[in-house]
């Protein structure tokens, strides 16, 4: 994980850590896993249902099937590696900048004045990997009416400590206040200060 200070004040993360890389690799491997399952099912069917002479012919195709599997794995791995290398987050004085992409890097600017909320979400798989998804709720514009529509920007597979630092920094910069609610009461939720 490389954290550097910007020329301006703020946070900048070029590499988001080894866990982020592993999560991106596993998210890309779905084609490889599907291929392996198909090969296993086909060979299991041939083994249990086919006569012995067809089984010997099928085994001659095992090496090409393994080679194709290795090629699919390599393509998926390098796709994830490129996505990881192009994934960076910067928090400066004026807003967040997120760079990500595969074929071409896309840079998105998120000005603090439009940030409504920033949440950290950790599902079961994220908890196992020690990463978080950062969900930023943005206020939008709709035909001249300011801040009438909302949209969400999701930053996937960010290390837990990086996510917490970014959340604190962005909330401080955007002057966004988190409102916590007490358990449901008969009169409805009561905000806590």
Secondary structure as the mmCIF struct_conf table of DSSP 4:
data_model
#
loop_
_struct_conf.conf_type_id
_struct_conf.id
_struct_conf.beg_label_comp_id
_struct_conf.beg_label_asym_id
_struct_conf.beg_label_seq_id
_struct_conf.end_label_comp_id
_struct_conf.end_label_asym_id
_struct_conf.end_label_seq_id
STRN STRN1 UNK A 2 UNK A 4
BEND BEND1 UNK A 7 UNK A 10
STRN STRN2 UNK A 11 UNK A 15
HELX_RH_AL_P HELX_RH_AL_P1 UNK A 18 UNK A 28
TURN_TY1_P TURN_TY1_P1 UNK A 29 UNK A 29
HELX_RH_AL_P HELX_RH_AL_P2 UNK A 30 UNK A 49
BEND BEND2 UNK A 50 UNK A 50
HELX_RH_AL_P HELX_RH_AL_P3 UNK A 52 UNK A 59
TURN_TY1_P TURN_TY1_P2 UNK A 60 UNK A 61
HELX_RH_AL_P HELX_RH_AL_P4 UNK A 62 UNK A 85
TURN_TY1_P TURN_TY1_P3 UNK A 86 UNK A 86
STRN STRN3 UNK A 88 UNK A 91
BEND BEND3 UNK A 93 UNK A 94
STRN STRN4 UNK A 95 UNK A 100
BEND BEND4 UNK A 102 UNK A 104
STRN STRN5 UNK A 106 UNK A 111
HELX_RH_3T_P HELX_RH_3T_P1 UNK A 112 UNK A 114
STRN STRN6 UNK A 115 UNK A 121
HELX_RH_AL_P HELX_RH_AL_P5 UNK A 124 UNK A 129
TURN_TY1_P TURN_TY1_P4 UNK A 130 UNK A 130
STRN STRN7 UNK A 131 UNK A 142
TURN_TY1_P TURN_TY1_P5 UNK A 143 UNK A 144
STRN STRN8 UNK A 145 UNK A 159
HELX_RH_AL_P HELX_RH_AL_P6 UNK A 160 UNK A 174
TURN_TY1_P TURN_TY1_P6 UNK A 175 UNK A 175
STRN STRN9 UNK A 180 UNK A 181
HELX_LH_PP_P HELX_LH_PP_P1 UNK A 182 UNK A 182
BEND BEND5 UNK A 183 UNK A 183
HELX_LH_PP_P HELX_LH_PP_P2 UNK A 184 UNK A 184
TURN_TY1_P TURN_TY1_P7 UNK A 186 UNK A 187
STRN STRN10 UNK A 191 UNK A 192
#
